[in-house]
Amino acid sequence: MKRLLSISANNKADVIFITGHVDATDREYINEVIETIIIDPKELSKNIAILINTIEKNLNEITSYRTVCGIRNKTLIINLPVIDNDCIAAIADALINTLHLIRKKDDKNTETKSLLTNAYFLNSSDNNVSEQEWTPLISLKDALLILNEVSITNAITENNESVKISDAYGRILHKNVYSKYNVPSFRTSKKHGYAVLVSDRKEIRQILNNNNTFPPISLQRGTCVWVKSGAPVPNEATAVVEEKNTKRIKSLLNDKVYIEILSKPEYGQNINPIGHHITKNKLILKRCTRIGPEEMGVLAASGHKEVAVVQQLSIGVLSIGNNLEEPGKPLKSGYVYDISRIIIISLLKNNDFSSLDFGIVNNTSSSIKENIKKALDKVDILVTLGSANDKDLLKQILLEYFEAEIYFGNINIKPGKSTTLATCKINDKIKYLLCLSGNPVTAFIIAQALLLPFLKNMSGNEYAEIPVLPIHVNNPFILHQRPRLACTYLKWSKDNVAMACSMGNLFKDKLCNIVGSNALLILPKEDKEKTTSNKRVLGLFIERPGIVNMKKE
């Protein structure tokens, strides 16, 4: 740092290149030093800021390191991993123009238009607008409304397939389903007792059996048949007398057993009619219903071997980053394991969505463009992780290269501010992109709040709203200038009030906080109190209510 300050103090050089073969950690340290001593980019003229950004982006495209450059006094400082023909060619035009403007006292837009034409298109002056201009800040509520409108309007439900009932779990019904049979197809007893003929006025009746038989024994006058609750009753029976209203009598002359009926039976007493669970041709399941255990039972009981379901969504997951490594492989210096992708793929699987894993791509324009194009040739919905910030490459690539329509990309929430929803056309077919932060905690939280509802709507599941309820917060949280989604674990008080348990995430969530969490608190933005405690806030269930711990406190 001292050397840089010394050289730039008296403008001894127009440009300083910091180069050499160093590891990723040292290279990043150099970046931090440069960022410490250079002029704040916001204080630079618009044209110089554009050109410096161009140099950084062009170098980041062709190197495996993050490149930082800036100005100290009138000296341009560039952290250049290597000096070769490719690097020089990538920055030559922007470098010359930057040095020209640094030395020029009067930096007017009219004088520099020709100088900017050779700048990389992603950094042209037309695109160098504030994030508020091309991705306006919107609330989480508005983002959810937009997301729901896009997903429900464009739900991919026209394609369907027939699957066996045994393979239907988790799928979405393509059309209404009607029962093929009465369930049950015979009359059943409501109670343990004896099936009798009401017209037989005798109080003493012989028992024809001691156990249930199927088909049931035919009744005759002066007899009765033992039946259990739910068992079929003889066709001739007109009532079932509950066991407690009878008295057993054993014959002294033979092995026959009789009962004495203690209360007079009535016609139809304790007998369920045919089809009392499901009647034939009755609508049993509506289209767009997700098939769970209960639905599978109803389908099987009503005589269906196969069922028409919506074709599964084709979803892909792609990570973007220069320092990501596949879990399980040796970790290089300066690298981290790509756990966000595993979290998202597992979360999708847990919610009955299959996905294609498109791996990791470098955070360079050419690599991002190439791999997104390959992914969208195979899937209709692509989830990307990383490079989602407005200062990163992804949004600009979507706009310029894919001519995408961005519905939102700047949400007033923490974490997940840069979350982006976009669509584009590939071979005249609409493709959907939901771009999340590469931070694993952020990816998990935003996937629960936005990604899963989007996919459920797109799959035609019209009954998949996230449960929202008031939650009592005892433990303080430090509030942020933006509203915050915070992981929590819910328990229930003796008064049946949902209580948020502390997970050690006073200021922000860490990776360990998502383990065991079953809800997301929607904390308000900061106020005079700076913390929130002993208050009620809204929360989103990230598990079905039936799974929430119901233990009383």
N, C-alpha and C positions, 0 to 999 in steps of 0.2 A: 504493500500500500504506500509506504514512504517513497519508493522509487517512482510510482505512478504520480504521486502528488508533486514530487520534485520536477519531473519531466514536463508535466502539464502546467506547473505554476507560472513559468515564464514563456509559455507557448513555444517550447523548444522543438516541438514536432507537430505536424498537422494531424498525423494519425499514429496510434500505437497499436501494433498487433501483438497480442499475448499468445504465444504458440508453444509447441513442444509436446512430447508424449508423456502425459500424466494420466493417472487413473481418474475414474468418474468423480470420486469424492473430492479430490484436489481441484478438478475442473469446476465443480460446483462451488467450491470455496472461492475460486477466482471470480466467478459470477457474482457472488455475494459482495466481494470487495468492490467490484466495478459499480454495482448498484448502490453501494454506500457513498461513493465519492462523486458520482456523476450528477448533473443537473436533473431535477425532477422533469420527466418527459412532459408534464402538463405545462411547464414554464417555457418549453421550446415553441418555436413558430410551428404552425400547422404543417408546412411543407417539409421542414426538417424532421419533424416527428414521423411523417409518412415515410420518408426515405430511411430513417434509422430502423423503423419497423420492417421495412422491406429487406434490409440487410439481414436482420435477425431471422426473418421467415425463410429467406432463400438459403441461408446457411443451415438452418434447422432441417431443411428438406434433404440435404445431401450429407449430413453428418449424423452421428449417433449421439451427439451431446447437445445439451441446451446451450445456445449461444446468446450472450448478452453484449450489447454495445451501447455506448452513450457518449455524452460530451462533458468534458471537464474544462472550464474556461473556454478556449477555442480549439481544444485538442479532441479529436475523435478517438475513442478507445474501443477496441474490438477483441473479444476473447475468441481467437481463431484456433480450433483444434489442430488443423494442419494447413500448410500452405502448398496448394497444388493448382493445376490449371482449372479444375472444376470449381474450386472455391473462389478463385479470382474471377473466373467468368461469371459466376453466380452473383457477385456483388460489384463488379466493375462499374457499371452504369450508375447504380445507386451511390456507390462510394464517391465517384467523381462529382456527382451532383450535390451530395452532402457537403463535401469539402468546399465546393464553390459557394454554397449558401452560408456556411459558417463564416467564411471570409468576407462575404458581401454584407455591407452595412444595411442596405435597404432590401429586405426580403419581401417582395410583392408577388402575389399570386399571378399577376399578368406576365411577369418576367420569367416565371418558372414552369409554365404549362408545358413548354416543349421539353423541359428537363425531366418532367415526370412521366412522359409517355413511355419510357423504357422501363419504368418500375413494374415489378411483378403485379399482375392484375388483381390479386387478392388484396393488395394494399393501395389500390388506386384511390384518388381523392374522392371519388363517388361513393366508395365503400367505407371511407374513414369517417364515419359519423358516430356519434355517441350511442351507447347501447340503448339509451332512452328513446332514440329516434327510430331505430329499426327493430328493436325488440322492446316495446314499451313495458314498463313495470306494471304487473297486474297482481291481484290478490290470489291466494290459494283457492278461494271460493270461485273466482272468475275462471281460473285455470281448469278447475274441475267441471265447470259448466261448459267450457269450450271443448274439453276432452270428451265429455259425455255426448255433446251434440255431434262431434265428428265421428265418434265410435258407434253411437246408436244409429245415426243416419246411414253410415256406411258398413253396417254389420255384414260380415261375410257369411250369409246363411243360405245363399241360393244353391250351393253345391252340397249334395248329401250322399250318404252311403248307407247300406244296410249292414248291420252287425249283429252277431249273436248276443243274446241277453247276457251271457257270461262275460262278454267283452264290452258291455255298454257302460260300465261304471265310469262316472265322470264326464260322460259325453252329453251333448245338448240335443234334445229332441227336435227333429225337423218339422214335425207336424203333430196334430192332436192324435192321441191314442185312445181307442175304445176297447172295452172288454169283449172278448170272444165268447165268454161263458158266464153263467151265474156262479158266484163264489159265496158260499159253497153250493154245490149242485144238488144238495139234499137238505132236509130239515135237520136241525141240531137241537140238542138239549141245552137249556140255559143253566141247569143245576145238576148235581149228582142226585139221582133219585130213580123212580120207577115209572116207565112209560105205561100208560093205561088207556082203556076205553072209558070215556066219560059216560057213555050211554049204558055201560055195565054198572048197575046200581049196587052191586054186591060190595060189602065192606071188606070181606076176606078174599084175597086173590093169591093164586099160586105163582111163585117166581119160576120162570122158565129157564133162567140162567143166573149164574153167580158172577159172571164176568162179561165184559163187552164182547160182542161178536160182530163180525162184518162179513157179508151184509147182516143187518139185524134180524133177529128171529121174528117171524110173523106172530101177531097177537091173536088170541082167541078170547071169547067171553070167559070171564072168571080167571084170567091170567094177567100177568104183568112181566115186564122185561127191565132188568137193571141197566141203566145208562149213566155214563159219566158226563160231566159238563163239556160241551163241544162235540160230543159223539153223535152219530146219526141215530135218529129214532125210527122205530118201525113205521112203515107206511100207514098202518091202520091206527096208530096211536093218535089220540086227540088231546092228550095232556101228559105232563110229567109231574108226579107228586114228589116233592122234596123229601129226602130221606128222614129228616127230623119230624116229618108229619106222618110217619108210619111206625108200626111195631111189628117186629119179626116173630113169627110163630112156627115152631117145628112140629111136624106131625108125629104122633106117638105110634102110628101104624106102619109108616114107611119113611123113606129118606126125603120126602118132599118137604119144601119150605114154603111158608105162606107169609103174607103181610096183612096187617090190619090197617086200613086207611083211616086216619084220625080226623081228617078234614076233607070236606067234599071238594073234589077238583072241578075246575071250570074248563070249558072248551078253549084250546090254544094255550093253556097255562104252561109257562116255562118251556115253550117251544119256539125256536127261531125259524122264520120262513126260509124257503129256498132263496139264495142270492141276498141274504141279509147283509153281507159285507159288500159285495159288488154285484150289480145286476147286469145281465147280458146287454151289450150295445151301449152301455153307459160310458160317458167321457170320463176317463180315469186320470189322464195326464195331459196337460196343455203343452202346445208347442213352445219351444225355447226353455223348457224346464231342464235343469241339470239333473242327471240321473245319479242319485245316491243310493245308499242301501235300502231305504224305504221304497223308492221308486222301482228298484230292481225286484223287490218282493211283490209289488203290485203287478208288474209286467208278467212275472213268472206265474203268479196265481191266476191271472186272467187269460192264460192260454197262449201267450206270445213266445215264439221261439227266437224271432229276430225283430229288430226295430230300426226305423229310419232315423239317422242322426245327422247333425250338421257335420260336414267334413272338417277335420281338425285344422286349426289355424297353422299356417307355415310361419314359424318364428325363428329368427336367428339372433345370436348374441355375439357381439364383437367388442374386444377391448382395444383401446388406443393408448400407446405410451411407449417411450423409449427406454424405460428402466424397469420393465415388467418381466418376470420370469414365471414359467410354469411351475406350480407347486410340485414339490418332490425332487426337482432338479437342483444341483448345486447353485447356491446363490452368489452371483458376482458382486463385487464391491459396488455400492451405490444402487443396487437393484432391490426390488421388493417383489414378493410373490403376488401374482394376480389372483387375489381372493374375491374381488368383486364379481368376476365372471362366474365363479363357482357358486357364489351366494345366489345370484340371479337365476342361473340355470336350475339350481336346487329348489328355489322358491317357486319357479314355474312348474317344475315337476310335482311339487307338493300341492299345487292347485290344478293338477290334471292337464297341464300344457306341456307338449313336447317341444323341444327346440334344437336347432342345429348350432353347434359350437364352431364359430369361425376363428377362434383363437385370438392371438395378439398381433397387432400391426404397429409399425413404427409411426410416430407422430410427425409424419412428413406429408406434404400435400399429395405427392404422386402415390404414395403407399395408401393413404386414406381413400383417395378417389378410386384406385384400382380395386381395393378390397371391398369397399361398399358396393361398387358396381357388380362384382362377382357375387356378393351376398344377395343383393336385390334381384339378381337373375334367378335365384333359387328360392327365396322366401318373399312373403308379402309384407311381413312386419319385421323390422330390424331394431334391436335394442343395442345402442352403442354406449360404451363406458369410457369416459375420459375425453379430453379436448373439447369440452362442452362450453367453456367460458367464452364470452364474446371476444376476448383477446386471443383465443386459440383459433385453430384452423378450421374446425369442423363446420361451424355455422356458415362461414363464408364459402366453403367448398360446396355446401348444400345449395346455397343461393346461386353461385356463379356457374358451377359445373353441372349440377343436377337440376338447376332452375326450380328449386323446391319452393313450396309455399310454407312459410313458418307461421304457425298459429299462435305460439307463444314461445318465449325463450328467456324470460326475465321475470321470475315469480318472487313476490315479496314474502319470502319465507326463508327460514334457516333451519336445517341445511337444504340445499337443492335449488338455490336461486337461479342457476343457469340451466335448469331442466328445460328441454326443448321438444316440442311436438311439431313434426313437419310431414309433408307428403310430397311425392314427386311421381313422375310417370316414367316407367321403364317398359319399352315395347307396347306403348299405349295402355298400360295397366297401372292403376294407382298403387303406389307402395307407401308404407307408413314407417316413419322413424320416430322413436322415442329415445332421445339422447340424454343420458344421465351422467352425473359426476363419476369419476373414477375412484373416488373415495368410497371404501366398502361400507362404511356406516351410512353415508349419505345415500348410496345406491340402495341399500336395504330399506331405509325409511321411505324414500321416494317411490320405490317399487311397490311398497305396501299402499301408499296413499294415492298413487297415480297409475302406475303400470298395470297392476292387477285389475283395477276397475276398468281400465281401457280395454284390456284383453278379454275380460268377461263380457263387456258390451259388444266387442267386435265378434265374439263367438256366438252372439245371439242370446246370451243368458240375461233375460230381462228381469230376473229376480235376484240380482247379485249386488244390491246396494250395501256399502260398508255400514255396519251398525254404528251409530253415534249416540253417545249418552253423556250426561253431566258426571264429572268425576271430582271428588273432593281431594284437594292437595294439602297435605299437612306439612310436607317438607319444603323448604324454600328453594326456588330456582332463580338464578340470576337472569333477568330478562335482557333481551337483545333489542337493537334498534329495529329489527324485523320480527314479526311473529315467528315462533319456533315450534317445530315438531320434536317432541322429546319422548324417548322410550320409557315405558313404565311397566310395572307389574301390578295388576289389579287384585285387590281382595275386597271382601264385603263386610261392612260393619253389622252390628246386631240390628241396626235399623234398616238393613238392606241398601245402604249407600255405598256406591263404588268408591274405594279408597286407593289412591296412588301410592305405591310403596317406593321408597328411595332406592335408586340403583347407582348412587354415587355419581350422577350426571348433573351436578349443580349448575355448571356452566355450559357443558356440551357433552354429547354422547361419545363414548369410546367403543371400540369393537366388542369388548366384553359386555357392554350394556344391552346389546341386542339379544344376547343369550337369555332365554327365559322371559323376555318381554312379551306381553300379550295385548298391549294397547299403545297408542301414540297420543300424548297430551298435545292439545293445540294451545300453546301458551301465548298470551298477548304480547305486543311489543312493550318495550321498557316504559316505565312511568316514574313518577317521583319516588316511589318506594323501592325501585330497583330490583326487588324480589317479589315472588308470589308465594304466599303460604296461607293456610287456613282459608282458602278460596275454592270456589267451584269453577272448573273450566270444562270445555267440551273435550271429548276424546274419541279416537277412532279405534274400534276393535281390530286387531290384526290376526285374531283367531275367532272362530265362531263362539258366541256367548256360552254355549254348552260346555266349552272346554275351559272356560275361565274358572279359576279356583273359587269355590263358593264357601270356603271356610270362614266362619264368623270370627271377627276380631273381638 
